[in-house]
Amino acid sequence: GENGGKDVDKANPRLEIKFPKIKDVGYKITSNESKKYNCISWTIGRDDIWIWPDPRFFWPVNIKRDEGLASFIDFYQLFGYSISENEELETDYEKIAIYINPDTERIIHAAKQIESGKWTSKLGPYKDIEHTLDSLTGQDYGIVAIIMKRKIR
């Protein structure tokens, strides 16, 4: 195939250990590994830049450079997102979910909803996967803190 015969779409035991819930509900690997972009980039449709408030990475100058929820809400508002009441699929909207560590309230991850109502994530320097919203919650990615949405142009 066009992915050079890499193992896109194959199960991954290491992933299933890290995120035990994905095995039960099912998931699909949808890209090869890449260190070019991360989950935040992926949610805004970029796969060519790593976005994070760490000084080594891209972060908008007018947004506070920290890993708190407020900074990430400000970040997504730059891209037209506002807070959503729910994670239900709405035909006119794109939605993203922000995951936090419930103890520190620091951002850990973000995912975006796709047309099927499922969610898609870039797992750090690893691959993109398609999953359910709750299947990434737990030890590593914490809890979903907030859903944001923007009108599809």
TORPA-4810 file (N, C-alpha, C, O; in nm, 3 decimals):
<nodes>
NODE_1_0.082_-0.120_0.000_0.000_0.000_0.000_0.085_0.125_0.000_0.208_0.118_-0.005_G
NODE_2_0.019_0.241_0.006_0.095_0.367_0.000_0.169_0.396_0.130_0.249_0.489_0.134_E
NODE_3_0.145_0.319_0.235_0.219_0.345_0.358_0.349_0.266_0.366_0.409_0.255_0.473_N
NODE_4_0.391_0.212_0.254_0.521_0.144_0.250_0.519_0.011_0.323_0.623_-0.038_0.366_G
NODE_5_0.400_-0.048_0.337_0.389_-0.179_0.400_0.414_-0.178_0.550_0.435_-0.284_0.609_G
NODE_6_0.412_-0.063_0.611_0.431_-0.056_0.756_0.307_-0.113_0.826_0.207_-0.145_0.762_K
NODE_7_0.316_-0.125_0.959_0.211_-0.194_1.031_0.094_-0.105_1.071_0.045_-0.114_1.184_D
NODE_8_0.048_-0.020_0.980_-0.071_0.059_1.005_-0.188_-0.039_1.018_-0.196_-0.137_0.943_V
NODE_9_-0.277_-0.014_1.114_-0.399_-0.092_1.129_-0.379_-0.229_1.194_-0.472_-0.310_1.197_D
NODE_10_-0.262_-0.257_1.245_-0.241_-0.384_1.317_-0.252_-0.356_1.468_-0.223_-0.246_1.515_K
NODE_11_-0.294_-0.457_1.541_-0.303_-0.442_1.686_-0.164_-0.422_1.743_-0.064_-0.462_1.683_A
NODE_12_-0.156_-0.360_1.860_-0.028_-0.335_1.923_-0.037_-0.369_2.071_-0.101_-0.295_2.147_N
NODE_13_0.025_-0.477_2.115_0.016_-0.518_2.255_0.067_-0.413_2.354_0.010_-0.398_2.462_P
NODE_14_0.174_-0.340_2.316_0.228_-0.237_2.405_0.125_-0.126_2.430_0.111_-0.076_2.542_R
NODE_15_0.054_-0.091_2.324_-0.051_0.010_2.332_-0.164_-0.038_2.422_-0.220_0.038_2.500_L
NODE_16_-0.197_-0.166_2.411_-0.306_-0.224_2.489_-0.271_-0.235_2.637_-0.360_-0.238_2.722_E
NODE_17_-0.142_-0.242_2.668_-0.100_-0.242_2.808_-0.110_-0.100_2.864_-0.157_-0.080_2.976_I
NODE_18_-0.067_-0.003_2.784_-0.071_0.137_2.824_-0.215_0.188_2.840_-0.246_0.262_2.934_K
NODE_19_-0.301_0.146_2.749_-0.443_0.187_2.750_-0.531_0.063_2.750_-0.583_0.024_2.646_F
NODE_20_-0.548_0.000_2.867_-0.620_-0.129_2.872_-0.762_-0.125_2.814_-0.810_-0.226_2.763_P
NODE_21_-0.828_-0.009_2.822_-0.967_0.000_2.775_-0.979_-0.012_2.623_-1.085_-0.052_2.573_K
NODE_22_-0.874_0.023_2.549_-0.889_0.022_2.402_-0.907_-0.118_2.347_-0.967_-0.137_2.241_I
NODE_23_-0.854_-0.216_2.418_-0.865_-0.354_2.370_-1.011_-0.399_2.371_-1.056_-0.467_2.278_K
NODE_24_-1.085_-0.361_2.476_-1.225_-0.401_2.487_-1.315_-0.333_2.385_-1.400_-0.398_2.324_D
NODE_25_-1.295_-0.204_2.366_-1.386_-0.130_2.277_-1.338_-0.127_2.132_-1.412_-0.090_2.042_V
NODE_26_-1.213_-0.165_2.112_-1.159_-0.165_1.976_-1.095_-0.033_1.940_-1.134_0.072_1.992_G
NODE_27_-0.998_-0.039_1.852_-0.927_0.080_1.805_-0.866_0.046_1.671_-0.861_-0.070_1.631_Y
NODE_28_-0.822_0.148_1.603_-0.760_0.128_1.472_-0.639_0.218_1.463_-0.648_0.338_1.491_K
NODE_29_-0.525_0.162_1.424_-0.405_0.243_1.403_-0.416_0.303_1.263_-0.438_0.230_1.166_I
NODE_30_-0.400_0.435_1.252_-0.429_0.501_1.124_-0.311_0.577_1.064_-0.328_0.649_0.965_T
NODE_31_-0.192_0.562_1.123_-0.076_0.627_1.061_0.050_0.554_1.104_0.046_0.465_1.189_S
NODE_32_0.160_0.593_1.045_0.289_0.545_1.091_0.340_0.637_1.202_0.282_0.743_1.226_N
NODE_33_0.447_0.595_1.269_0.505_0.680_1.373_0.562_0.807_1.312_0.607_0.808_1.198_E
NODE_34_0.558_0.914_1.391_0.619_1.040_1.347_0.655_1.125_1.466_0.576_1.141_1.560_S
NODE_35_0.776_1.180_1.462_0.817_1.275_1.566_0.795_1.419_1.520_0.832_1.513_1.590_K
NODE_36_0.735_1.436_1.402_0.714_1.571_1.347_0.601_1.646_1.415_0.604_1.769_1.423_K
NODE_37_0.501_1.574_1.464_0.384_1.641_1.522_0.333_1.562_1.641_0.369_1.445_1.661_Y
NODE_38_0.248_1.628_1.722_0.194_1.564_1.842_0.042_1.577_1.843_-0.020_1.618_1.745_N
NODE_39_-0.017_1.540_1.956_-0.164_1.539_1.965_-0.225_1.677_1.945_-0.330_1.690_1.883_C
NODE_40_-0.160_1.781_1.997_-0.217_1.916_1.987_-0.218_1.960_1.840_-0.319_2.011_1.791_I
NODE_41_-0.107_1.939_1.771_-0.099_1.971_1.628_-0.210_1.899_1.552_-0.280_1.957_1.470_S
NODE_42_-0.223_1.771_1.582_-0.320_1.684_1.514_-0.463_1.736_1.529_-0.541_1.731_1.434_W
NODE_43_-0.497_1.786_1.649_-0.633_1.834_1.670_-0.666_1.957_1.586_-0.782_1.981_1.555_T
NODE_44_-0.564_2.035_1.550_-0.592_2.153_1.467_-0.556_2.129_1.320_-0.549_2.222_1.241_I
NODE_45_-0.534_2.002_1.285_-0.514_1.967_1.145_-0.373_1.984_1.093_-0.353_1.995_0.972_G
NODE_46_-0.274_1.986_1.181_-0.134_2.001_1.138_-0.059_1.870_1.164_-0.077_1.807_1.268_R
NODE_47_0.025_1.832_1.069_0.109_1.713_1.092_0.254_1.744_1.059_0.332_1.657_1.021_D
NODE_48_0.288_1.874_1.074_0.422_1.918_1.036_0.490_1.999_1.145_0.597_2.056_1.123_D
NODE_49_0.430_2.004_1.264_0.485_2.088_1.370_0.445_2.028_1.505_0.336_1.973_1.521_I
NODE_50_0.536_2.039_1.603_0.509_1.991_1.738_0.467_2.112_1.821_0.545_2.207_1.836_W
NODE_51_0.346_2.110_1.875_0.292_2.225_1.949_0.279_2.188_2.097_0.210_2.093_2.132_I
NODE_52_0.346_2.264_2.180_0.340_2.241_2.326_0.399_2.363_2.395_0.486_2.429_2.339_W
NODE_53_0.353_2.397_2.517_0.404_2.519_2.582_0.547_2.511_2.634_0.593_2.603_2.702_P
NODE_54_0.617_2.406_2.605_0.759_2.393_2.639_0.838_2.483_2.544_0.809_2.486_2.424_D
NODE_55_0.939_2.556_2.595_1.016_2.649_2.510_1.083_2.585_2.387_1.118_2.656_2.292_P
NODE_56_1.102_2.454_2.388_1.165_2.388_2.273_1.070_2.374_2.154_1.113_2.342_2.043_R
NODE_57_0.940_2.396_2.177_0.841_2.371_2.073_0.763_2.496_2.038_0.773_2.599_2.104_F
NODE_58_0.684_2.485_1.932_0.601_2.598_1.892_0.489_2.621_1.993_0.426_2.526_2.040_F
NODE_59_0.466_2.747_2.027_0.352_2.787_2.111_0.323_2.933_2.080_0.416_3.013_2.072_W
NODE_60_0.197_2.971_2.061_0.166_3.110_2.025_0.219_3.208_2.132_0.203_3.185_2.251_P
NODE_61_0.280_3.316_2.087_0.343_3.412_2.179_0.246_3.477_2.276_0.283_3.512_2.388_V
NODE_62_0.121_3.493_2.233_0.024_3.564_2.319_-0.051_3.471_2.415_-0.143_3.516_2.483_N
NODE_63_-0.013_3.344_2.421_-0.077_3.250_2.513_0.023_3.212_2.622_0.139_3.183_2.593_I
NODE_64_-0.023_3.212_2.748_0.063_3.177_2.860_0.126_3.040_2.837_0.057_2.944_2.803_K
NODE_65_0.258_3.032_2.856_0.332_2.909_2.830_0.331_2.819_2.953_0.431_2.807_3.023_R
NODE_66_0.216_2.756_2.979_0.212_2.657_3.086_0.117_2.544_3.046_0.045_2.555_2.947_D
NODE_67_0.117_2.438_3.124_0.038_2.319_3.088_-0.096_2.316_3.160_-0.155_2.209_3.177_E
NODE_68_-0.144_2.432_3.201_-0.275_2.439_3.267_-0.388_2.444_3.165_-0.368_2.480_3.049_G
NODE_69_-0.506_2.406_3.210_-0.623_2.402_3.124_-0.655_2.539_3.063_-0.691_2.548_2.946_L
NODE_70_-0.641_2.644_3.143_-0.673_2.780_3.094_-0.590_2.817_2.972_-0.642_2.876_2.877_A
NODE_71_-0.461_2.782_2.973_-0.374_2.813_2.859_-0.418_2.738_2.734_-0.414_2.792_2.623_S
NODE_72_-0.458_2.613_2.751_-0.501_2.534_2.636_-0.637_2.578_2.584_-0.663_2.571_2.464_F
NODE_73_-0.724_2.622_2.674_-0.852_2.679_2.629_-0.823_2.803_2.545_-0.882_2.821_2.438_I
NODE_74_-0.733_2.890_2.595_-0.693_3.010_2.519_-0.635_2.971_2.383_-0.666_3.033_2.281_D
NODE_75_-0.551_2.868_2.383_-0.490_2.820_2.259_-0.598_2.782_2.159_-0.596_2.828_2.045_F
NODE_76_-0.691_2.697_2.200_-0.794_2.651_2.107_-0.890_2.762_2.065_-0.945_2.758_1.955_Y
NODE_77_-0.910_2.860_2.152_-0.995_2.972_2.113_-0.933_3.050_1.997_-1.005_3.107_1.915_Q
NODE_78_-0.800_3.051_1.989_-0.732_3.114_1.875_-0.775_3.049_1.743_-0.775_3.113_1.638_L
NODE_79_-0.810_2.921_1.750_-0.848_2.845_1.632_-1.000_2.831_1.618_-1.050_2.746_1.544_F
NODE_80_-1.072_2.917_1.688_-1.217_2.922_1.671_-1.298_2.827_1.758_-1.419_2.814_1.738_G
NODE_81_-1.235_2.760_1.851_-1.308_2.668_1.938_-1.366_2.740_2.059_-1.310_2.837_2.108_Y
NODE_82_-1.480_2.691_2.104_-1.539_2.738_2.230_-1.581_2.615_2.311_-1.587_2.504_2.258_S
NODE_83_-1.610_2.636_2.437_-1.644_2.523_2.524_-1.778_2.463_2.482_-1.874_2.534_2.454_I
NODE_84_-1.782_2.330_2.479_-1.901_2.256_2.439_-1.966_2.194_2.562_-1.899_2.161_2.660_S
NODE_85_-2.096_2.178_2.555_-2.170_2.116_2.666_-2.148_1.965_2.671_-2.158_1.905_2.777_E
NODE_86_-2.119_1.905_2.557_-2.113_1.758_2.552_-2.020_1.710_2.441_-1.968_1.789_2.362_N
NODE_87_-2.002_1.578_2.437_-1.914_1.519_2.335_-1.994_1.455_2.222_-1.937_1.386_2.137_E
NODE_88_-2.126_1.477_2.221_-2.209_1.416_2.116_-2.169_1.470_1.979_-2.124_1.584_1.966_E
NODE_89_-2.186_1.386_1.878_-2.158_1.427_1.741_-2.260_1.531_1.697_-2.381_1.507_1.708_L
NODE_90_-2.214_1.645_1.649_-2.303_1.748_1.595_-2.255_1.774_1.453_-2.139_1.809_1.430_E
NODE_91_-2.345_1.758_1.356_-2.305_1.763_1.216_-2.235_1.891_1.174_-2.149_1.889_1.086_T
NODE_92_-2.270_2.004_1.235_-2.210_2.131_1.194_-2.083_2.167_1.269_-2.023_2.272_1.244_D
NODE_93_-2.039_2.081_1.362_-1.926_2.114_1.448_-1.814_2.011_1.448_-1.837_1.891_1.432_Y
NODE_94_-1.692_2.062_1.466_-1.576_1.977_1.493_-1.554_1.988_1.643_-1.563_2.096_1.700_E
NODE_95_-1.526_1.875_1.707_-1.503_1.878_1.852_-1.366_1.822_1.887_-1.312_1.735_1.818_K
NODE_96_-1.311_1.875_1.995_-1.187_1.823_2.049_-1.208_1.796_2.198_-1.291_1.859_2.263_I
NODE_97_-1.131_1.703_2.251_-1.136_1.669_2.393_-0.998_1.694_2.452_-0.897_1.658_2.391_A
NODE_98_-0.994_1.755_2.570_-0.868_1.780_2.638_-0.861_1.691_2.762_-0.950_1.695_2.848_I
NODE_99_-0.756_1.611_2.770_-0.736_1.519_2.881_-0.637_1.581_2.980_-0.536_1.639_2.940_Y
NODE_100_-0.668_1.568_3.110_-0.577_1.621_3.212_-0.545_1.514_3.316_-0.615_1.414_3.331_I
NODE_101_-0.436_1.538_3.387_-0.405_1.460_3.505_-0.498_1.512_3.615_-0.491_1.631_3.648_N
NODE_102_-0.586_1.428_3.673_-0.683_1.480_3.770_-0.619_1.533_3.898_-0.680_1.613_3.969_P
NODE_103_-0.496_1.490_3.929_-0.430_1.536_4.051_-0.363_1.672_4.031_-0.377_1.761_4.115_D
NODE_104_-0.291_1.687_3.921_-0.216_1.812_3.898_-0.294_1.911_3.811_-0.261_2.030_3.807_T
NODE_105_-0.396_1.861_3.742_-0.475_1.939_3.645_-0.392_1.987_3.527_-0.432_2.080_3.458_E
NODE_106_-0.277_1.924_3.503_-0.196_1.957_3.386_-0.250_1.882_3.265_-0.301_1.770_3.276_R
NODE_107_-0.238_1.945_3.149_-0.282_1.882_3.025_-0.190_1.764_2.993_-0.067_1.773_3.006_I
NODE_108_-0.252_1.655_2.951_-0.174_1.538_2.910_-0.192_1.511_2.761_-0.097_1.471_2.693_I
NODE_109_-0.315_1.534_2.711_-0.346_1.487_2.576_-0.466_1.563_2.521_-0.543_1.623_2.596_H
NODE_110_-0.480_1.559_2.388_-0.601_1.610_2.323_-0.634_1.518_2.207_-0.545_1.463_2.142_A
NODE_111_-0.763_1.504_2.180_-0.811_1.418_2.071_-0.914_1.496_1.991_-0.972_1.593_2.042_A
NODE_112_-0.939_1.456_1.866_-1.044_1.523_1.789_-1.146_1.421_1.741_-1.114_1.306_1.712_K
NODE_113_-1.270_1.468_1.733_-1.378_1.380_1.690_-1.379_1.372_1.537_-1.348_1.469_1.468_Q
NODE_114_-1.414_1.255_1.487_-1.426_1.238_1.342_-1.573_1.212_1.305_-1.657_1.195_1.393_I
NODE_115_-1.601_1.210_1.176_-1.739_1.205_1.129_-1.820_1.086_1.179_-1.943_1.093_1.186_E
NODE_116_-1.753_0.977_1.215_-1.823_0.859_1.266_-1.870_0.877_1.409_-1.950_0.798_1.460_S
NODE_117_-1.820_0.984_1.475_-1.851_1.004_1.617_-1.740_0.949_1.705_-1.734_0.977_1.825_G
NODE_118_-1.650_0.869_1.644_-1.534_0.820_1.719_-1.433_0.935_1.728_-1.457_1.045_1.679_K
NODE_119_-1.320_0.907_1.792_-1.217_1.008_1.814_-1.086_0.961_1.753_-1.063_0.841_1.736_W
NODE_120_-1.001_1.057_1.721_-0.870_1.024_1.665_-0.764_1.100_1.746_-0.783_1.214_1.786_T
NODE_121_-0.652_1.031_1.767_-0.545_1.087_1.849_-0.410_1.057_1.789_-0.389_0.952_1.728_S
NODE_122_-0.318_1.151_1.809_-0.177_1.126_1.783_-0.116_1.098_1.919_-0.123_1.182_2.009_K
NODE_123_-0.056_0.982_1.936_-0.003_0.941_2.066_0.143_0.980_2.079_0.232_0.898_2.054_L
NODE_124_0.169_1.105_2.118_0.307_1.153_2.132_0.384_1.131_2.003_0.335_1.167_1.896_G
NODE_125_0.504_1.073_2.010_0.583_1.048_1.888_0.539_0.920_1.817_0.596_0.883_1.714_P
NODE_126_0.439_0.852_1.872_0.391_0.726_1.816_0.294_0.752_1.700_0.311_0.849_1.626_Y
NODE_127_0.196_0.669_1.684_0.107_0.674_1.568_-0.023_0.745_1.600_-0.049_0.784_1.714_K
NODE_128_-0.105_0.763_1.497_-0.242_0.811_1.515_-0.328_0.687_1.536_-0.305_0.583_1.474_D
NODE_129_-0.426_0.698_1.624_-0.522_0.589_1.637_-0.664_0.645_1.640_-0.686_0.760_1.678_I
NODE_130_-0.758_0.561_1.601_-0.899_0.591_1.610_-0.949_0.515_1.732_-0.914_0.398_1.750_E
NODE_131_-1.030_0.580_1.816_-1.066_0.520_1.945_-1.196_0.580_1.996_-1.251_0.671_1.933_H
NODE_132_-1.246_0.530_2.109_-1.360_0.595_2.174_-1.304_0.697_2.272_-1.188_0.688_2.312_T
NODE_133_-1.385_0.793_2.310_-1.339_0.902_2.397_-1.281_0.850_2.528_-1.174_0.893_2.571_L
NODE_134_-1.353_0.758_2.592_-1.311_0.710_2.723_-1.200_0.606_2.720_-1.138_0.578_2.823_D
NODE_135_-1.175_0.549_2.604_-1.080_0.437_2.601_-0.935_0.478_2.628_-0.851_0.392_2.655_S
NODE_136_-0.904_0.607_2.621_-0.768_0.652_2.653_-0.756_0.700_2.798_-0.646_0.729_2.845_L
NODE_137_-0.869_0.709_2.868_-0.862_0.758_3.007_-0.798_0.653_3.096_-0.803_0.533_3.066_T
NODE_138_-0.740_0.698_3.204_-0.675_0.605_3.297_-0.542_0.658_3.344_-0.517_0.779_3.344_G
NODE_139_-0.456_0.566_3.384_-0.325_0.597_3.441_-0.244_0.697_3.358_-0.192_0.795_3.413_Q
NODE_140_-0.232_0.673_3.227_-0.143_0.754_3.145_-0.202_0.887_3.100_-0.134_0.989_3.105_D
NODE_141_-0.327_0.887_3.055_-0.385_1.008_2.997_-0.490_1.073_3.085_-0.552_1.171_3.044_Y
NODE_142_-0.510_1.021_3.206_-0.598_1.089_3.300_-0.744_1.085_3.260_-0.797_0.981_3.220_G
NODE_143_-0.809_1.201_3.273_-0.952_1.211_3.246_-0.979_1.319_3.141_-0.895_1.406_3.117_I
NODE_144_-1.095_1.312_3.079_-1.135_1.418_2.986_-1.186_1.533_3.071_-1.282_1.518_3.147_V
NODE_145_-1.121_1.648_3.059_-1.157_1.764_3.141_-1.260_1.850_3.072_-1.348_1.907_3.137_A
NODE_146_-1.249_1.861_2.940_-1.332_1.957_2.869_-1.344_1.916_2.722_-1.253_1.857_2.664_I
NODE_147_-1.458_1.949_2.665_-1.481_1.932_2.521_-1.496_2.072_2.464_-1.563_2.157_2.522_I
NODE_148_-1.433_2.094_2.350_-1.449_2.223_2.282_-1.497_2.196_2.141_-1.477_2.087_2.088_M
NODE_149_-1.560_2.294_2.080_-1.613_2.274_1.945_-1.600_2.402_1.863_-1.592_2.512_1.917_K
NODE_150_-1.598_2.384_1.732_-1.603_2.498_1.641_-1.688_2.460_1.522_-1.695_2.344_1.483_R
NODE_151_-1.753_2.560_1.466_-1.837_2.538_1.349_-1.749_2.495_1.232_-1.642_2.551_1.209_K
NODE_152_-1.797_2.396_1.158_-1.722_2.353_1.039_-1.744_2.459_0.932_-1.858_2.496_0.902_I
NODE_153_-1.634_2.508_0.876_-1.645_2.613_0.775_-1.694_2.556_0.644_-1.710_2.630_0.547_R
</nodes>
